[in-house]
């Protein structure tokens, strides 16, 4: 085994490993790198070399995270990043043991995401002023996100060349740059066509955004934050008081598919989930709604 003489270089190589060999997206690789930074700074303060850290050292690090008020979900993510990092150190011959093997992750309660009803989504759409260029664009954005169940990163990166209107499909680049074919509604395609012909064609498109579908007023790619602001404003106008984000449209899409009788495997493919267990959260949403209906309407529960 060899000692680490340049931890900064090891971390840079680890980032390359995550992106190229593991196929992680830039955002995910950066998040893993940030978590490793937290660990290495802590161990350095304790006078412990990263490659010689014990499970007790890592337990103390996790305890320090709790003391700082970091929540269980964030702690679990950091521990996941630590496990990945120590697997890499073993692979590169920096250590012959893995101190994360006996490390316990915090128990997480199942979090059911907020879901909009179809009426609430219609109310948001009704608030859009279609007499303005931004209104035409925003209407196309909402319909595309909802009808395709896209992540906000997938929406802002959607390329015009990957829209197959004749076949009513779009090719989406998801997490880890993985691609999937997603059906798109005729309504969404018509709105996109109107946006392209009436709005996008009049913009001076910035270099690098030539193939990006949805642009801001300056001809550049929309930011994720801008999409968040658009949705929040529409919810306020529609009088919707739920905690809503762009991901809410994705959750609503999946839930409405399930309620309509769609197969869970089909929903998994549409959403681009690697594991069916990720998709199964929508079964819990459907069951919780079913329970509410029973409690509200069953004669034994009426007062």
C-alpha positions in Angstrom: 0.0 0.0 0.0 1.2 3.5 -0.8 0.6 6.7 1.3 -1.1 9.7 -0.2 1.4 12.5 -0.8 -0.9 14.8 -2.6 -4.5 14.6 -1.5 -5.6 17.4 -3.9 -4.4 15.4 -6.9 -6.1 12.2 -5.5 -9.3 14.1 -5.3 -9.0 15.5 -8.8 -8.3 12.0 -10.1 -11.3 10.7 -8.2 -13.5 13.3 -9.9 -12.3 12.1 -13.3 -13.0 8.5 -12.2 -16.6 9.4 -11.3 -17.3 11.1 -14.6 -15.6 8.8 -17.0 -15.6 5.3 -15.4 -18.7 5.6 -13.3 -20.6 7.8 -15.8 -21.9 10.2 -13.2 -23.1 13.7 -14.3 -21.0 16.7 -13.5 -23.4 17.8 -10.8 -23.4 14.4 -9.0 -19.6 14.1 -9.3 -19.2 17.6 -7.9 -21.5 16.8 -5.0 -19.4 13.6 -4.2 -16.3 15.7 -4.4 -17.7 18.3 -2.0 -18.5 15.6 0.5 -15.0 14.2 0.3 -13.7 17.7 1.0 -15.7 17.8 4.2 -14.2 14.5 5.3 -10.6 15.3 4.4 -10.8 18.6 6.2 -12.1 17.0 9.3 -9.5 14.2 9.3 -6.7 16.7 8.7 -7.9 18.7 11.8 -7.8 15.4 13.8 -4.3 14.6 12.6 -5.5 11.4 10.8 -4.4 10.5 7.3 -7.3 9.7 5.0 -5.9 6.3 3.9 -5.4 5.3 7.6 -8.8 6.4 8.9 -10.7 3.8 11.0 -14.4 3.3 11.3 -14.3 5.1 14.7 -12.8 8.1 12.9 -15.6 8.1 10.4 -18.2 7.6 13.2 -16.8 10.7 14.9 -17.0 12.6 11.6 -20.7 11.6 11.2 -21.4 12.6 14.8 -19.8 16.0 14.1 -22.2 16.4 11.1 -25.2 15.7 13.4 -23.8 18.3 15.9 -23.8 20.9 13.1 -27.5 20.3 12.6 -27.1 18.6 9.2 -30.2 16.5 8.5 -30.4 12.7 8.2 -30.9 12.8 4.4 -27.8 14.9 3.9 -25.8 12.8 6.2 -26.9 9.6 4.3 -25.8 11.2 1.1 -22.4 12.2 2.6 -21.9 8.6 3.9 -22.7 7.3 0.4 -20.0 9.6 -1.0 -17.5 8.3 1.6 -18.2 4.7 0.6 -17.6 5.5 -3.0 -14.3 7.4 -2.2 -12.9 4.5 -0.1 -13.7 2.0 -2.8 -11.7 4.2 -5.2 -8.8 4.4 -2.7 -8.7 0.6 -2.5 -8.9 0.3 -6.3 -5.9 2.7 -6.6 -3.9 0.8 -3.9 -3.9 3.6 -1.3 -5.5 1.4 1.4 -6.1 -2.3 2.0 -9.2 -1.8 4.2 -12.6 0.0 3.9 -13.6 1.8 7.1 -17.0 2.5 5.7 -18.1 -1.1 5.7 -19.3 -1.0 9.3 -20.6 2.6 9.1 -24.3 2.9 9.8 -26.5 5.2 7.7 -29.2 7.1 9.4 -32.7 5.7 9.0 -34.8 7.8 6.6 -38.6 8.0 6.8 -40.2 7.7 3.4 -40.9 11.2 2.1 -44.0 11.5 -0.1 -43.5 14.4 -2.6 -46.1 17.1 -3.1 -48.4 16.4 -6.0 -50.7 18.8 -8.0 -54.1 17.7 -9.1 -55.1 17.9 -12.8 -57.3 20.9 -11.9 -54.4 22.7 -10.2 -52.2 22.2 -13.3 -55.0 23.5 -15.5 -55.4 26.5 -13.2 -51.7 27.2 -13.6 -52.0 27.0 -17.3 -55.0 29.3 -17.4 -52.9 32.0 -15.7 -50.4 32.2 -18.5 -50.8 35.3 -20.7 -50.5 33.9 -24.2 -50.4 37.4 -25.8 -46.7 37.8 -24.7 -43.6 36.0 -26.0 -42.8 34.8 -22.5 -46.3 33.5 -22.1 -46.1 31.4 -25.3 -42.7 30.0 -24.1 -43.9 29.3 -20.6 -47.0 27.5 -21.8 -44.8 25.2 -23.9 -42.5 24.7 -20.9 -45.3 23.6 -18.5 -46.9 21.3 -21.1 -43.6 19.7 -22.0 -42.4 19.2 -18.4 -45.8 17.8 -17.3 -46.6 15.6 -20.3 -43.1 14.1 -20.4 -42.3 13.9 -16.7 -38.9 15.7 -17.2 -36.4 16.8 -14.6 -35.7 20.5 -14.8 -32.1 19.8 -15.9 -33.5 17.7 -18.8 -36.0 20.4 -19.8 -33.4 23.3 -19.9 -31.0 21.0 -21.9 -33.7 19.8 -24.4 -32.3 20.0 -27.9 -34.4 20.8 -31.0 -32.6 18.2 -33.0 -33.8 15.5 -30.6 -37.5 16.2 -31.0 -39.0 13.7 -33.4 -42.4 15.3 -33.9 -43.6 12.9 -36.6 -43.1 10.0 -34.2 -44.3 12.0 -31.2 -41.1 11.2 -29.2 -38.2 13.2 -27.7 -34.7 11.9 -26.9 -33.9 13.0 -23.4 -30.4 13.2 -21.8 -30.9 12.2 -18.1 -28.6 11.6 -15.2 -25.1 10.4 -16.0 -25.7 11.5 -19.6 -27.9 8.5 -20.2 -30.5 8.8 -23.0 -34.1 7.6 -23.1 -36.9 8.0 -25.6 -40.0 9.6 -24.1 -43.4 10.0 -25.7 -44.6 13.6 -26.0 -48.2 14.8 -26.4 -49.6 16.3 -29.5 -50.6 19.4 -27.4 -47.0 19.9 -26.3 -45.7 19.5 -29.8 -48.1 22.1 -31.1 -47.1 24.6 -28.4 -43.4 24.0 -29.1 -44.0 24.6 -32.8 -45.8 27.9 -32.0 -43.0 28.9 -29.6 -40.3 28.2 -32.2 -42.1 30.0 -35.1 -43.4 33.0 -33.2 -40.8 33.6 -30.4 -37.6 31.7 -30.8 -37.1 32.6 -34.4 -37.1 36.3 -33.4 -34.3 35.9 -30.9 -30.6 36.4 -31.4 -29.3 33.0 -30.3 -26.1 33.0 -28.2 -23.2 30.8 -29.2 -23.5 27.4 -27.7 -27.3 27.6 -27.5 -28.1 27.1 -31.2 -29.7 23.7 -30.6 -31.3 24.4 -27.2 -35.1 24.6 -27.4 -36.1 26.9 -24.6 -34.2 30.2 -24.4 -34.3 33.4 -22.3 -35.0 36.8 -23.7 -31.2 37.3 -24.4 -31.1 34.1 -26.5 -29.3 32.0 -23.9 -30.2 28.7 -22.3 -32.7 29.0 -19.5 -31.4 28.4 -16.0 -33.0 25.9 -13.7 -33.6 28.7 -11.2 -35.6 30.6 -13.9 -37.9 27.6 -14.4 -38.4 27.4 -10.7 -39.4 31.1 -10.6 -41.8 30.7 -13.5 -43.6 27.8 -11.8 -43.7 29.6 -8.4 -45.3 32.7 -10.0 -47.9 30.6 -11.8 -48.8 28.8 -8.6 -49.2 32.1 -6.8 -51.5 33.5 -9.6 -53.5 30.3 -9.5 -53.9 30.5 -5.7 -52.1 27.2 -5.1 -50.5 27.2 -1.6 -48.5 23.9 -1.8 -44.7 23.7 -1.7 -44.2 23.5 -5.5 -41.0 23.2 -7.5 -40.3 22.0 -11.1 -39.9 18.5 -9.7 -43.6 18.7 -8.5 -44.7 18.5 -12.2 -42.6 15.4 -12.6 -44.1 13.8 -9.5 -47.6 14.8 -10.6 -47.1 13.3 -14.1 -46.0 10.0 -12.5 -48.9 9.9 -10.0 -51.5 10.7 -12.6 -50.1 8.0 -14.9 -50.4 5.5 -12.0 -53.9 6.6 -11.1 -54.9 6.2 -14.8 -53.7 2.5 -14.7 -50.2 2.8 -16.2 -47.8 -0.1 -15.6 -45.1 0.8 -13.0 -42.3 -0.5 -15.3 -43.6 1.8 -18.0 -43.5 4.8 -15.6 -40.0 3.7 -14.5 -38.8 3.9 -18.2 -40.5 7.2 -18.8 -38.9 8.8 -15.7 -35.5 7.3 -16.4 -35.2 5.6 -12.9 -32.5 2.9 -12.8 -34.2 1.1 -10.0 -37.9 0.2 -9.8 -37.8 0.9 -6.0 -37.4 4.6 -6.8 -40.6 4.5 -8.9 -42.5 2.6 -6.2 -42.8 5.8 -4.1 -45.7 6.7 -6.4 -47.5 3.5 -5.3 -47.3 4.9 -1.8 -48.8 8.2 -2.9 -51.6 6.4 -4.6 -52.3 4.2 -1.5 -52.3 7.3 0.8 -54.8 9.0 -1.4 -56.9 5.8 -1.5 -56.9 5.7 2.3 -58.0 9.3 2.5 -60.9 8.6 0.1 -61.9 5.6 2.3 -61.7 7.5 5.5 -63.7 10.3 4.0 -66.5 8.3 2.3 -66.7 5.0 4.2 -70.0 4.9 6.2 -68.2 3.6 9.3 -66.0 6.7 9.3 -68.7 9.3 8.7 -69.8 11.4 11.6 
